Amino acid sequence: MQLFDISYVAILKIMGAGIFTYIIFPLFLVARDLILLKAIEKLILTSKLQFNIRICESDRWQLNNRYNKKRSIEYRKNGEVIYTLDGDEVNEKSYKDYENTYNMHYSRFILFDAMIGSRHNLIISLTKHYKSDDFKSPIPELSELEYQSCESQNA
């Protein structure tokens, strides 16, 4: 029979490694995830972002429902200019007002949509980097709720 000489230090090292592996390290991971989620909540999902989502989705609704008419300008040989919106002849002032309002909604929509998209991508990349893939970005749901709110208000 062979005897193994194991010191108390070796036993304590094995116990310490087990405690670190099964208790302390998981606690660090939980703390890291909580800090990540709080940082996302405080720094990315701000009230300004929610306001911008509201404006963006309002503009999206306007572009989809009010400012989706076919526009055309026809120049006749006698120098007359004919402005039409969805086949209906309108005066120059109405046409210019429609076009200016469309351009305002469109440019604001493009600006806010890009900013919201970058915030969404930032959340996705942070959660992937820290291996918190089960966390879903709330931005698409917020956008959908705001769009539905615009639909119900304008119905």
C-alpha positions in Angstrom: 0.0 0.0 0.0 1.3 3.4 -1.0 0.8 6.5 1.1 0.3 10.0 -0.4 1.6 12.9 1.5 -0.8 15.8 1.0 -0.2 19.0 2.8 -2.9 21.2 4.4 -1.9 24.0 2.0 -2.7 21.8 -1.0 -6.1 21.0 0.4 -6.8 24.7 1.1 -5.7 25.6 -2.5 -8.2 23.0 -3.9 -11.0 24.3 -1.6 -10.2 27.9 -2.5 -10.2 27.1 -6.3 -13.6 25.4 -5.8 -15.1 28.3 -3.9 -13.8 30.8 -6.4 -15.0 28.7 -9.4 -18.5 28.0 -8.0 -19.3 30.9 -5.8 -17.2 34.0 -6.3 -16.8 34.0 -10.1 -20.6 33.6 -10.8 -21.2 36.5 -8.4 -18.8 38.6 -10.4 -20.6 37.7 -13.6 -24.0 38.6 -12.1 -22.5 42.0 -10.9 -21.1 42.6 -14.3 -24.4 42.0 -16.0 -26.2 44.2 -13.6 -23.7 47.0 -14.1 -24.1 46.6 -17.9 -27.9 46.8 -17.8 -27.8 49.8 -15.5 -25.4 51.5 -17.8 -27.6 50.8 -20.8 -30.6 52.1 -18.9 -28.9 55.3 -17.7 -26.7 56.2 -20.7 -28.5 54.8 -23.8 -32.2 54.4 -23.0 -32.7 58.0 -21.9 -35.8 60.2 -22.0 -34.3 62.1 -25.0 -34.1 58.8 -26.9 -37.7 58.1 -26.1 -38.7 61.6 -27.3 -36.7 61.0 -30.5 -38.4 57.7 -31.0 -41.8 59.4 -30.6 -40.8 62.1 -33.2 -39.3 59.5 -35.6 -42.4 57.3 -35.5 -44.7 60.2 -35.9 -42.7 61.3 -39.0 -42.8 57.7 -40.3 -46.6 57.6 -39.9 -46.9 61.0 -41.6 -44.8 59.8 -44.5 -46.7 56.6 -44.9 -50.2 58.0 -44.7 -50.3 61.8 -45.4 -47.3 62.6 -47.5 -47.3 59.7 -49.9 -49.0 61.4 -52.9 -47.5 61.2 -56.4 -46.2 64.7 -57.3 -45.6 66.1 -60.7 -44.9 69.4 -62.4 -45.8 69.8 -66.0 -44.5 72.6 -68.1 -46.6 73.5 -71.1 -45.4 75.2 -74.3 -47.3 78.4 -73.5 -45.3 78.8 -70.3 -48.0 77.6 -68.0 -47.0 75.3 -65.1 -49.3 72.6 -63.9 -48.8 71.2 -60.4 -50.5 67.9 -59.5 -50.8 65.8 -56.4 -52.2 62.3 -57.0 -53.5 63.5 -60.3 -55.4 66.5 -58.9 -54.4 69.9 -60.1 -53.3 72.2 -57.3 -52.0 75.8 -57.2 -48.3 76.5 -56.8 -48.6 77.5 -53.1 -50.3 74.3 -52.1 -47.8 72.2 -54.0 -44.8 74.0 -52.4 -46.4 73.7 -48.9 -46.9 70.0 -49.5 -43.4 69.6 -50.8 -41.8 71.6 -47.9 -43.7 69.7 -45.3 -42.8 66.4 -46.9 -39.1 67.4 -47.0 -39.1 68.4 -43.3 -40.7 65.1 -42.2 -38.4 63.1 -44.4 -35.1 64.8 -43.4 -36.1 64.6 -39.7 -37.1 61.0 -40.0 -33.8 60.1 -41.7 -31.8 61.9 -39.0 -33.7 60.4 -36.0 -33.9 56.9 -37.5 -30.1 56.8 -38.0 -29.6 58.0 -34.4 -32.0 55.4 -33.0 -30.5 52.7 -35.2 -27.0 53.5 -33.8 -28.3 53.3 -30.2 -30.0 49.9 -31.0 -26.7 48.6 -32.6 -24.7 49.8 -29.6 -27.0 47.9 -27.2 -26.7 44.8 -29.4 -22.9 45.0 -29.6 -22.5 45.6 -25.9 -24.7 42.7 -24.9 -22.9 40.4 -27.5 -19.5 41.5 -26.3 -20.3 40.8 -22.7 -22.1 37.5 -23.7 -25.5 38.7 -22.5 -27.2 37.6 -25.7 -30.5 36.8 -23.9 -31.0 40.5 -23.3 -33.1 42.0 -26.1 -33.0 45.6 -27.0 -36.3 47.4 -26.2 -35.9 49.9 -29.0 -37.8 48.0 -31.7 -40.7 47.4 -29.3 -40.7 51.1 -28.2 -40.8 52.1 -31.9 -43.6 49.8 -32.7 -45.7 51.1 -29.7 -45.1 54.7 -30.8 -46.1 53.9 -34.4 -49.3 52.2 -33.2 -50.0 55.2 -30.9 -49.8 57.5 -33.9 -52.2 55.2 -35.8 -54.7 55.2 -33.0 -54.5 59.0 -32.6 -55.0 59.7 -36.3 -57.6 57.1 -37.0 
